[in-house]
């Protein structure tokens, strides 16, 4: 199932292709191997720049890759000067302007396409929506979100598509998908089947990502990680068969150990396509995306409750506040479970899928109106999956950017203008005798102003990493409970805005009695 770009096109068939070079170029083009097609068509175009076939096929090829799609503009401008050219060239020119952030020019091109009253019926319908996207984009870009993109580097990203990042609340590892070559069979379109990769975090750095074992990654199938609960113990995988019908599987995670994926029951998986999914931390509620009939149109978001017998209930559509007549995908819960992030081609999208946020209102017993996360998190390209951190100050996203390694890369995004809500304090537990495990150790935090226990925290059994979230205030921190080691008493103050720190690293070392 192709998810990176959905672009309705009408391919024009040209004749008199006689030379071997032309045949080779057309072979790649018809196979959907557009990057190779570009390489073959460029010298042909340089030799004959007025050739309609070369211009058209180059433009279509650019629009179907993650290469700069605005490179299609001069080719389509040349085509639209020819009064006899197919009307769909105007639609494609609108798409090229749109991807190039030339929104007014895109609207003009879309309108000229509609005025022709010709062309593909699919494109006729889509042009109306694309104009709306352009209007949305013009307004959204007036109020861009101040963010900083940090490429996760060569340990994570490759020259191939690396996408759909998922991190647990303690950010101890990263799960993602990659279409890199793992000595697998190259597809007709020049791509490789996706595999799921994992990168652990050591000393604050992501280690070299490795593919998951064969009990998860198949040798000849399509599999993707499409969900992860906040505490990182339950991952959701998508497997697709040869008919391109997909189903959802659950995989339990214990530290760095992944169990065998198990297919979700029939109340979730149907004869239709089930795509992304997520489970809340206590395992009582499941959210997923499906194109089953009875929704509001296209792919909709659904939820299921866990029944007393351990089975999932029949799914409930999340309703018209979230779902539109267009596609909705990739539900992701915030770490506190109160907010739902998802992608949508409806609402106020800039083009294709944008990422939106909605918050559950317990008084009204419904989700609030959805909010576009804004530019540059959202762009005219498809923006599918966003994973927010515990603090809300940063998140993880896949994007095509000039500084990337090629195709989609995974980025950490820091929000620069979000009001801080609390501070994330994390670190590792160690001891002077280099113990590798603590059975009864716990951390207790007491609010010094109210003298009430704010929370109890346990380190991860395997990584010995702890994490706690504290708002502004003064706290007493107690570390103890482990036989044979001295207790630790400490005090920490979370300062106000003028001296605010969103992250504090605080390693704890135990001493033998």
LOKOL-225734 format. One line per 10 residues: number of its first residue (from 0); their letters; for each residue y negated, x, z of C-alpha. Coordinates in steps of 0.25 Angstrom, whole numbers, plus 5000, padded with zeros to 4 digits. Example, Ala and Ser with C-alpha at 12.3 -4.5 7.8 and 13.67 -1.06 7.14 Angstrom:
0	as	5018,5049,5031  5004,5055,5029
This chain:
0	xxxxxxxxxx	5000,5000,5000  4987,5007,4995  4977,5006,5006  4966,5016,5003  4959,5009,4992  4960,4996,4986  4953,4995,4973  4955,4984,4963  4954,4990,4949  4957,4986,4935
10	xxxxxxxxxx	4962,4997,4927  4958,4998,4912  4968,5003,4903  4963,5012,4892  4970,5016,4879  4972,5028,4870  4977,5038,4881  4983,5048,4873  4982,5062,4879  4991,5067,4890
20	xxxxxxxxxx	4978,5069,4899  4975,5054,4898  4989,5050,4900  4990,5058,4913  4977,5053,4918  4981,5039,4915  4995,5041,4922  4988,5045,4935  4978,5033,4934  4989,5023,4931
30	xxxxxxxxxx	4997,5028,4943  4985,5027,4952  4985,5042,4954  4970,5042,4953  4966,5056,4958  4975,5062,4948  4969,5052,4938  4955,5057,4941  4960,5072,4939  4966,5068,4925
40	xxxxxxxxxx	4954,5059,4921  4943,5068,4924  4945,5079,4913  4947,5067,4903  4934,5061,4908  4926,5074,4907  4931,5075,4892  4927,5060,4889  4917,5054,4899  4915,5042,4891
50	xxxxxxxxxx	4930,5038,4891  4931,5025,4898  4945,5027,4902  4942,5040,4909  4930,5034,4916  4937,5022,4921  4950,5028,4925  4942,5039,4933  4934,5029,4940  4946,5020,4944
60	xxxxxxxxxx	4953,5033,4949  4941,5037,4957  4940,5023,4963  4955,5024,4967  4955,5037,4975  4948,5042,4987  4940,5052,4979  4925,5048,4978  4926,5035,4972  4911,5036,4967
70	xxxxxxxxxx	4916,5046,4957  4920,5033,4949  4906,5029,4947  4901,5037,4935  4914,5033,4927  4912,5019,4930  4897,5019,4927  4901,5025,4913  4911,5014,4911  4902,5002,4915
80	xxxxxxxxxx	4892,5007,4904  4902,5003,4894  4900,4988,4891  4915,4987,4887  4921,4992,4900  4930,4984,4908  4921,4976,4919  4930,4982,4930  4922,4995,4928  4910,4988,4935
90	xxxxxxxxxx	4919,4985,4947  4924,4999,4948  4910,5004,4947  4906,4995,4959  4918,5001,4967  4913,5015,4963  4899,5013,4967  4904,5006,4980  4913,5018,4984  4901,5027,4981
100	xxxxxxxxxx	4892,5019,4991  4883,5014,4979  4884,5000,4984  4872,4994,4976  4878,5000,4963  4892,4995,4967  4886,4980,4969  4880,4981,4955  4893,4986,4948  4901,4975,4955
110	xxxxxxxxxx	4891,4964,4951  4891,4969,4937  4906,4969,4937  4906,4954,4942  4896,4951,4931  4905,4955,4920  4915,4944,4925  4926,4953,4920  4935,4962,4926  4947,4962,4936
120	xxxxxxxxxx	4947,4949,4945  4951,4958,4957  4938,4966,4954  4930,4953,4952  4933,4948,4966  4932,4962,4973  4919,4965,4967  4913,4954,4975  4918,4960,4988  4914,4974,4984
130	xxxxxxxxxx	4900,4969,4982  4901,4964,4997  4906,4977,5001  4894,4985,4995  4884,4976,5002  4892,4978,5015  4892,4993,5013  4877,4993,5010  4874,4987,5024  4884,4994,5032
140	xxxxxxxxxx	4879,5008,5027  4865,5004,5033  4872,5005,5046  4882,5016,5045  4889,5021,5057  4887,5035,5062  4900,5042,5062  4905,5056,5060  4918,5058,5052  4927,5069,5056
150	xxxxxxxxxx	4939,5073,5047  4951,5075,5055  4954,5088,5047  4966,5094,5039  4976,5091,5050  4974,5076,5047  4969,5075,5033  4974,5079,5020  4970,5078,5005  4977,5065,5005
160	xxxxxxxxxx	4974,5052,5011  4975,5052,5026  4971,5039,5032  4973,5028,5043  4971,5037,5056  4976,5032,5069  4974,5038,5083  4978,5034,5097  4968,5032,5108  4969,5046,5113
170	xxxxxxxxxx	4968,5051,5099  4980,5060,5102  4985,5059,5088  4982,5053,5074  4991,5045,5065  4987,5043,5050  4992,5042,5036  4992,5052,5025  4996,5052,5010  4997,5067,5009
180	xxxxxxxxxx	5009,5073,5002  5021,5075,5011  5030,5079,5000  5031,5064,4997  5032,5058,4983  5018,5057,4976  5015,5042,4972  5011,5038,4958  4997,5038,4962  4997,5052,4967
190	xxxxxxxxxx	4997,5048,4982  5008,5050,4993  5014,5040,5002  5007,5039,5016  5013,5045,5028  5009,5044,5043  5004,5057,5050  5001,5060,5064  4992,5071,5070  4992,5074,5085
200	xxxxxxxxxx	4979,5079,5093  4980,5092,5100  4967,5098,5107  4959,5087,5101  4963,5091,5086  4972,5083,5077  4984,5091,5073  4990,5092,5059  4995,5079,5055  5010,5077,5053
210	xxxxxxxxxx	5017,5066,5046  5025,5057,5055  5040,5058,5054  5050,5052,5045  5053,5040,5054  5039,5036,5051  5035,5042,5037  5044,5038,5026  5047,5047,5014  5044,5037,5003
220	xxxxxxxxxx	5036,5025,5010  5022,5022,5014  5019,5022,5029  5006,5022,5036  5001,5022,5050  4992,5009,5051  4990,5007,5066  4991,5013,5080  4988,5007,5094  4977,5014,5102
230	xxxxxxxxxx	4986,5021,5112  4994,5027,5100  5008,5022,5104  5010,5012,5092  5008,5015,5078  5008,5005,5066  5014,5010,5053  5014,5004,5039  5026,5005,5030  5026,5001,5015
240	xxxxxxxxxx	5038,4998,5006  5039,5000,4992  5034,4986,4989  5021,4990,4996  5024,4980,5007  5020,4986,5021  5025,4984,5035  5020,4988,5049  5028,4997,5058  5026,5001,5073
250	xxxxxxxxxx	5028,5015,5078  5027,5019,5093  5021,5032,5096  5024,5040,5109  5015,5052,5109  5018,5059,5096  5031,5052,5094  5032,5041,5085  5044,5031,5085  5050,5024,5073
260	xxxxxxxxxx	5042,5014,5066  5046,4999,5068  5043,4988,5059  5034,4977,5065  5041,4963,5065  5039,4952,5055  5028,4945,5062  5019,4957,5058  5026,4963,5045  5028,4953,5034
270	xxxxxxxxxx	5031,4953,5019  5016,4956,5017  5009,4969,5020  5006,4973,5034  4997,4985,5035  4990,4990,5047  4992,4987,5062  4988,4990,5076  4994,4987,5090  4985,4986,5103
280	xxxxxxxxxx	4989,4995,5114  4997,4986,5122  5005,4982,5110  5002,4967,5111  4994,4965,5098  4996,4970,5084  4986,4969,5073  4990,4971,5058  4986,4969,5044  4993,4961,5034
290	xxxxxxxxxx	4991,4954,5020  5000,4942,5024  4996,4928,5020  4988,4919,5028  4977,4929,5031  4962,4929,5027  4965,4937,5015  4971,4951,5011  4975,4959,5023  4972,4953,5037
300	xxxxxxxxxx	4973,4957,5051  4983,4951,5060  4988,4952,5075  5001,4950,5083  5003,4948,5097  5015,4954,5104  5024,4943,5109  5032,4944,5122  5045,4946,5114  5039,4959,5109
310	xxxxxxxxxx	5037,4954,5095  5024,4952,5087  5018,4938,5086  5015,4932,5073  5002,4938,5067  4988,4932,5069  4977,4934,5059  4965,4941,5065  4956,4930,5059  4944,4930,5050
320	xxxxxxxxxx	4935,4938,5059  4944,4950,5055  4951,4946,5042  4944,4943,5029  4949,4939,5015  4950,4954,5013  4959,4964,5019  4959,4968,5033  4967,4980,5038  4970,4991,5049
330	xxxxxxxxxx	4968,4984,5062  4965,4994,5073  4962,4991,5087  4952,4999,5095  4958,5007,5107  4953,4996,5117  4959,4985,5108  4946,4977,5108  4942,4981,5093  4949,4979,5080
340	xxxxxxxxxx	4946,4989,5069  4951,4985,5055  4948,4987,5040  4944,4976,5031  4939,4973,5017  4931,4961,5022  4920,4960,5032  4909,4970,5029  4917,4980,5022  4910,4991,5014
350	xxxxxxxxxx	4921,4991,5004  4936,4989,5005  4941,4991,5019  4931,4994,5030  4934,4995,5045  4930,4984,5054  4930,4982,5069  4931,4969,5077  4932,4967,5093  4940,4957,5100
360	xxxxxxxxxx	4931,4947,5108  4939,4942,5120  4930,4931,5123  4930,4925,5109  4944,4929,5107  4942,4935,5094  4937,4947,5086  4923,4949,5084  4916,4950,5070  4921,4963,5063
370	xxxxxxxxxx	4912,4975,5062  4912,4985,5050  4913,4999,5056  4902,5004,5046  4900,5015,5037  4904,5026,5036  4917,5022,5043  4918,5011,5032  4915,5015,5017  4917,5008,5004
380	xxxxxxxxxx	4931,5014,5004  4943,5007,5012  4942,5010,5026  4955,5006,5033  4958,5011,5047  4949,5015,5058  4954,5020,5072  4944,5020,5083  4945,5030,5095  4945,5025,5110
390	xxxxxxxxxx	4930,5028,5112  4926,5021,5099  4918,5033,5096  4927,5038,5085  4938,5034,5076  4947,5038,5064  4946,5034,5050  4951,5039,5036  4941,5041,5025  4937,5048,5013
400	xxxxxxxxxx	4926,5058,5015  4920,5070,5008  4924,5080,5019  4939,5075,5018  4951,5082,5014  4954,5072,5002  4957,5057,5002  4956,5050,5015  4955,5058,5028  4955,5054,5042
410	xxxxxxxxxx	4942,5055,5050  4938,5054,5065  4925,5046,5065  4915,5048,5076  4905,5036,5079  4891,5042,5082  4884,5030,5085  4893,5021,5093  4889,5019,5108  4899,5026,5117
420	xxxxxxxxxx	4907,5017,5125  4916,5027,5133  4921,5041,5134  4935,5046,5130  4940,5056,5139  4953,5063,5135  4961,5076,5138  4974,5081,5141  4982,5083,5154  4988,5097,5157
430	xxxxxxxxxx	4993,5104,5169  4993,5118,5174  5008,5119,5173  5007,5114,5159  5015,5101,5161  5018,5093,5149  5020,5079,5155  5014,5071,5167  5021,5059,5171  5012,5052,5181
440	xxxxxxxxxx	4998,5058,5178  4986,5048,5177  4971,5048,5176  4963,5038,5184  4948,5036,5181  4940,5029,5192  4925,5024,5189  4917,5030,5200  4906,5019,5199  4916,5008,5202
450	xxxxxxxxxx	4927,5016,5209  4937,5008,5200  4948,5015,5192  4944,5015,5178  4957,5018,5172  4970,5026,5173  4974,5035,5161  4987,5042,5158  4989,5055,5149  4998,5054,5137
460	xxxxxxxxxx	5012,5058,5141  5013,5068,5129  5000,5073,5125  4994,5072,5140  4981,5067,5134  4973,5057,5141  4961,5048,5137  4952,5039,5145  4940,5031,5141  4928,5030,5151
470	xxxxxxxxxx	4915,5023,5150  4902,5029,5156  4903,5032,5171  4909,5041,5181  4924,5042,5184  4934,5048,5193  4946,5054,5186  4959,5056,5193  4971,5063,5187  4984,5063,5195
480	xxxxxxxxxx	4997,5056,5197  5006,5068,5192  5014,5074,5203  5012,5089,5206  4998,5090,5200  4985,5089,5207  4976,5077,5205  4963,5078,5198  4950,5071,5201  4938,5072,5192
490	xxxxxxxxxx	4926,5064,5188  4920,5061,5175  4907,5054,5170  4905,5047,5157  4891,5049,5154  4881,5040,5147  4876,5040,5133  4867,5052,5134  4879,5061,5138  4890,5052,5132
500	xxxxxxxxxx	4903,5059,5128  4913,5050,5120  4924,5060,5122  4928,5069,5134  4940,5079,5134  4945,5081,5148  4958,5089,5150  4965,5088,5163  4974,5099,5169  4983,5096,5181
510	xxx	4986,5106,5192  4999,5108,5199  4999,5105,5214
